[in-house]
Amino acid sequence: MKKSAFYILIVILSVGTLVGMFGYYLSGGQEVVEEYSDIGRPAEIFPDYSDVVIPANIAPLNFKVGESGSKYCVKIYSEKGEPIEVFSRTPKIVIDEARWHKLLDSNRGRKLKTEVFVKSKDGRWSRYQSITNEIAREDIDGYLVYRRIRPTFSNWRQIGIHQRNLRGYDESVVISNEYYKSGCVNCHAFCNNRTDKMTIGIRNLIYGSSALLVKDGEVHKVGTKFGYTAWHPSGKVIAYSVNRVVQFFHSTATEVRDVMDLDSLLAYYVVDSETVKTDPNISKKQRLETYPTWSPDGRYLYFCSAPLSWAKLDVVPPEGYDKIKYDLMRISYDIDKDKWGELERVLSAKETGRSILLPRISPDGRWLLFCMCDYGCFPVYRRSSDLYLIDLEGGRQSGVYTPLRLDINSDESESWHSWSSNSRWIVFSSKRQRGTFTRSYISYVDSKGQVHKPLVLPQKDPSHYDGCLWTYSVPELVVEPVRITKEKLSRVVRGNQKIIADFPVTQASPKVPAGSSYDEPWMSERE
Amino acid sequence: MQPSGCILEIRLALKRQNKNGKAEQLIDSLRTRVMPRLGGKVSIRKFDEPMQVFVFFVLFFLLVYFWIDPKLIYHGHGESIIYPMCTAEMSIFESFPAFPGKATMYIAARLPHYYYYSWAGAAIITVIAVGLCAGADKFISAVGGGRMRWLRFVPAVFLLAQHGRYFPFLLAENLSLLVGLIFLYFYIRVPLRFAVVRLGVFTVFCVLMYAAAVQMYVVFVLTCVSIEFFNKRRFDVGLVEFVLALLAPFLANILFFDLTAFEAYRVILTFPSQLYSEESVLAVSFFCFFPVVGFGLGLWRIFMEKRKPVGRKVRRKRKSSENHKKGRVIRTAGRAAIFITAVGFVWFTCDHTARQKQRIDYYARNKMWDELLLHARQLQSSDMFICHDVNRALYHSGRLLDDMFLYPQDFAGLLLTPGRRLSDELMLQIWTKSSNTLFELGHINQAENFSYEALTNLIYYPEGLRRLALINIIKGQTGAARNFLHALSKDFLYEDEAKEYLRRLSKDPLLSEDEDIQRMRSFVLVEDRIESDNKTTPKDLLEKNGNNRMAFEYLMAFCLLTGQHAGVAHSVGYLDNFEYPRGQIPRHLEEAILLYLAMGGEKPELHGRRINPETSRKFGEFMQLFQRYKGNRQAAAGVLEKQYGDTYYYFYFFLLDESGL
């Protein structure tokens, strides 16, 4: 061996040894914790992963121990399988993914215990009361698609739809506005929790406003704006709202921002014929219709509707904006005949005293999840926004739909909820952790409709949320990843080809222009 | 010159100066230490040259450090530094899709953070200058411009001139040029016998250049081609290189990116869009330097060779000692001329106004009020941003209502209300500056609004994070405050401060014992209103809390700037709420009261205070003179300005109409 090669080898080995030693030091080094004193309370951990129901297919719930010490040991175990032991010299507890999944898989429906040991500076170990969680029998859908943006006021820059593999921590971009010279990307919607049929709303100064329609692996640009969007379960029709949005600011309220629809209506896009239609019952001149969602059998379109109480559509804020409250409506629809039925009021704002927004029905058709807030149409800016559940089956039998306020609500805003395909999990946005910043929370819904304590979407770095300036909104659960690449989606955005889908001129004068014009940023961009 | 000759020359030179001892020491040192290492091949000129280079770059560093002052660039409130600067949020930038030139942009985004310290910024700029000059040296030699090697300093001079403009910030472009020169160096250095191999290397470099440093792709291609054309005289290879350079973006696009064909080629010609004409000329001249030198020197060589008589060898005459001396004088004079030209070039291209503005901004950010006011007095021109900073400085120095008319005033500058939407760059300045003032005034929600706008546009804005943390503490939203403080703590410049706040918040989530926070809480409005409908004014803030001195002074300043001296005259009672000297009234308020009375206003209640006789006397004089010039306003303004230019009544009669109201 040449002398120089020998020296290189020595250097490589030395560096390798040092790195290994450093890694070993950080990992804490295994040791047997036999002697310890018991602390009569559970250890504080962040995020709060205690008394929650965990999907068996979720990524390890890494956390930070909120107790001071020089070394930490965490034992995670259940009835079956090999316990997991984690040693760390820092309060950050990072759990091995493979062992975690093995443990959870073999203990579905059982309790999962977490014991926290903390070594004090004088070398004595303390054991805290164990933290108990429950492993659900049912899996959660494998992927979560959400919008990742900054807390938005009038201006915005980095907006992207991202997808997260819930089994691990991989996050990837579905589409980002960086791919088409800024602009907005929002309102992603999927058909039956699958990604083979999906839509994404795009607003862009250069390339115009459009909706990206993904169908069977192909991407099409529809030359009209889709607001809040809902796929008919058949995948043949897409209902969407057209909103004339205004933003304004409060001088003293805790939440500075406020958003109203000056005007809005519902329309629908027929996929096969590539046409846009509406019906007088869902686009009334004197009402504001928004947030469409289909019943799983496709026979009803649920939506929110409020009386349009202001005469001037160019005054901001509109007169009496803080009195506006939305009712929950539904209308029957025959997809074979493309015929709409009569309007029904499911739940009246007069009865509840609050504005009813964002209805979402569980795929089994049993539960209707929605939120209610003090006024308006944008719950994420209303601290008063809480989640409610209606038992549709009970309502059908009794004829009365009674909303039940969920125990999982916090003092901050809860909104943007969606269901897993098996109707056992909901994911929603909440500002409970950091006020301004929304995070995604997962809750288990049992067969009786009891919604269990939520857990924040786990991250590899347990301190991820501490200084995280992102806001995660509109989380949608899907069973498979979005397979169309971001490059392909953005190429279509930038491309010239599009499906011309204007409102029919013969129709009873839609109140909101539906062309592909570009809005002011804040008109199209909200959290 | 042979080594022995060199030593002889040193000996003679030093003997002439009667420094025999030193001469012997130096010669010994040369013989025993330096010469053996250099294999005896050394000359005075070879010592001379590195010394020149060293001196040049020491001067360069000092100029950048003391004159350009990179901390002013760092504090350029988004005007200069457009890239995300800090480590904490660089992950955002990392998650951007891959695009040509991202690598250099990434580095260009990281480095400016160190401009916070002027010495570090100067070091970065100097290192870039050294790299560019070394590259230029190699390139000039390669194209046969050996006698024109002095040109190698030109990029450094351009670099200095570019930074003297302060805006725009072209670090990514400069780094790209450096990357291009590194590739060029290898292209020149690697011995390549076969044209095919040479073309292959060129293609690889082109692809890499396109991927990593697309900003200077064209420059790189042209310099390579100029070498082939004029040094190697292989026109065919040069032409093929042109074709390959056109194919490389296509190839790079297949390998690394996903751009359309149009976009793939468009990016190679994209130049920073925010350049104004002067900066454009300067930047284009700088970046064209290499191709121009390549083609220029090459053509010059060809031209000279054609003029040379064929078949006769011209014997060069041996230089006599006198000629040698003459040559040295000419060389020295030449160097001096080049140096003076370079300094003159940098001086004349420098944007002195921008420098002053940056300095004012720097002082405002660091609350160096005395320095700010001192500099503001020396300014030749003003704008609403300077006016805004000056008024803020005056308030914090306790001089707003006494001295505000010492400085140029602009109604829009008081609270930065231009009355219309400005360009994004200017709006950014409005948001960053206004959020500070609104925060100090106690208009917390509007300060929050503007801080977010600035944060969104700047991507990373530590000042904004700090302010948003404080705003959320004031509003009792500890969770959000912690979030901002955690983000801030990842920035080494703010780490200690952020951690201290976090520590205090963990003990007292509302910081209820912090006097500043309590004071700010007492300013916060109670009655909600919609800002787009009915904007909150200092009057509303003063009505909420009569002890809000800043609101009072800004309200008075607002009244003065809008000519509402009646409002001022009837507000003297408020002075009792604050620590104004007993019995006295701030000068500008006195002037407004006198004007109000002179214009027939009813006598205001002065609450035991009296108007300074000196102010009354001066006002009387002014009015007499003003009457004398009645009908000739322009002449009056010229005469009265010197003596009364710092008074409210002068502003009212001569400047109010032009103040942007």
Interface residues (C-beta under 8 A of the other chain):
Chain A: R150 P151 T152 F153 S154 N155 W156 R157 Q158 V173 S176 E178 Y179 F248 F249 H250 S251 T252 A253 T254 V256 D258 V316 P317 Q433 R434 G435 T436 F437 S463 Y465 D466 G467 C468 L469 K486 E487 S490 R491 R494
Chain B: A88 E89 I92 S95 F96 P97 D258 T260 H443 N445 Q446 E448 N449 Y452 E453 L455 T456 N457 I459 N472 K475 Q477 G479 A480 R482 N483 F484 L485 H486 A487 L488 S489 K490 V524 L525 V526 E527 D528 R529 I530 E531 S532 D533 T536
